[in-house]
């Protein structure tokens, strides 16, 4: 998939709209679009990665990989059936780790409400939700496999 075509389409649409305001504004718009092009490209790459993650979460035995080919993303569906869930260690909290995440206030409130509704602490709710939504691959890496809905 060529992001340059999408970026060019966006540039043309913006330039067309700005021509209505006059030549000075149109020229400023061209310069602004040139300055924003790296950010637009990165945003499109992020959207492709999010779409691949979302689609992968809905596939039982396959996943969607995003590969860069000549600087553009390429989506590939690959077999994921060899990666079976590995049970967690039974040693309890021996391998306990701490992670700090920053959440928007509204999301923190949603998590707290969901934990309260289920009768759990926020910590227990988050751990249980992450356990149910991730799995360990043969190499020991953990990958998110579904969208967590609150």
C-alpha positions in Angstrom: 0.0 0.0 0.0 1.5 3.3 -1.1 1.1 6.0 1.5 2.4 8.6 -0.9 -0.9 8.2 -2.9 -3.0 8.9 0.2 -0.8 11.8 1.2 -1.0 13.2 -2.4 -4.8 12.8 -2.3 -5.0 14.7 1.0 -2.7 17.5 -0.3 -4.9 17.9 -3.5 -8.1 18.0 -1.4 -6.6 20.7 0.9 -5.2 22.7 -2.0 -8.6 22.6 -3.8 -10.3 23.9 -0.7 -7.7 26.6 -0.1 -7.9 28.0 -3.6 -11.3 29.3 -2.7 -9.7 31.7 -0.2 -7.3 33.2 -2.7 -3.8 32.6 -4.1 -2.0 33.8 -1.0 -3.8 31.4 1.3 -3.4 28.6 -1.3 0.3 29.1 -1.4 0.5 29.1 2.5 -1.5 25.9 2.4 1.0 24.3 0.0 3.8 25.2 2.3 1.9 24.0 5.4 1.1 20.6 3.7 4.8 20.2 2.8 5.8 20.8 6.5 3.1 18.5 7.8 3.9 15.6 5.3 6.1 13.6 7.8 3.5 13.9 10.5 0.7 12.8 8.1 2.8 9.9 6.9 3.4 8.8 10.5 -0.2 9.1 11.4 -1.2 6.9 8.4 1.4 4.3 9.5 -0.1 4.3 13.0 -3.6 3.8 11.5 -2.3 0.8 9.4 -0.7 -0.7 12.5 -3.9 -0.2 14.6 -6.0 -1.8 11.8 -3.6 -4.8 11.7 -3.9 -5.2 15.4 -7.7 -5.0 15.4 -8.0 -7.5 12.5 -5.5 -9.8 14.2 -7.5 -9.8 17.4 -10.5 -11.2 15.4 -8.6 -14.0 13.7 -8.4 -17.3 15.5 -5.3 -18.9 13.9 -3.8 -16.1 11.9 -2.4 -12.6 12.5 -1.8 -9.6 10.3 1.8 -8.4 10.2 2.8 -4.9 9.0 6.0 -5.0 7.0 7.8 -2.1 5.5 8.6 -2.5 1.8 10.5 0.5 0.3 9.2 2.7 3.1 5.5 1.8 2.6 3.5 -0.6 4.8 2.5 -4.0 3.4 0.0 -6.2 5.2 0.5 -9.9 5.4 -1.7 -12.5 6.9 0.5 -15.2 8.5 -0.4 -18.5 10.2 -0.4 -18.1 14.0 -1.5 -21.6 15.0 2.0 -22.7 16.1 1.8 -20.2 18.9 -0.3 -21.9 21.6 -0.9 -20.2 24.9 1.6 -21.1 27.6 0.2 -21.4 31.1 1.5 -18.8 33.5 4.1 -19.9 36.1 2.6 -21.3 39.2 5.0 -19.6 41.5 2.6 -16.8 42.3 4.2 -13.4 42.4 7.9 -14.5 42.2 8.3 -12.8 38.9 6.3 -9.7 39.9 7.0 -6.6 37.9 5.8 -3.1 38.2 4.6 -1.1 35.3 3.5 2.6 35.3 1.1 3.8 32.7 -0.4 7.2 32.1 -4.1 7.1 31.3 -6.4 10.0 30.4 -8.7 10.8 33.3 -11.8 9.5 31.6 -10.2 6.1 30.9 -8.9 5.8 34.5 -12.5 6.4 35.6 -13.8 3.8 33.2 -11.3 1.2 34.5 -12.2 2.1 38.1 -15.9 1.7 37.4 -15.5 -1.6 35.6 -13.3 -2.9 38.5 -15.9 -1.8 41.1 -18.7 -3.4 39.1 -16.8 -6.7 39.0 -16.1 -6.4 42.7 -12.3 -6.2 42.2 -9.6 -3.7 43.0 -8.3 -1.7 40.0 -5.1 -3.6 40.2 -6.8 -7.1 40.2 -9.2 -6.0 37.5 -6.3 -4.8 35.2 -4.2 -7.9 35.8 -7.1 -10.2 35.2 -8.1 -8.3 32.0 -4.6 -8.4 30.7 -4.2 -12.1 31.4 -7.4 -12.9 29.6 -6.4 -10.7 26.6 -2.8 -11.7 26.1 -1.0 -14.9 25.4 2.6 -16.0 25.5 4.4 -17.3 22.4 7.0 -20.0 22.2 9.8 -17.4 22.5 8.4 -16.1 25.7 7.1 -12.9 24.2 3.6 -11.8 25.1 1.3 -10.3 22.5 -2.0 -8.6 22.8 -4.7 -10.6 21.0 -7.9 -8.7 21.4 -9.5 -5.4 22.0 -10.2 -4.7 25.7 -13.6 -3.3 26.0 -14.7 -1.3 29.1 
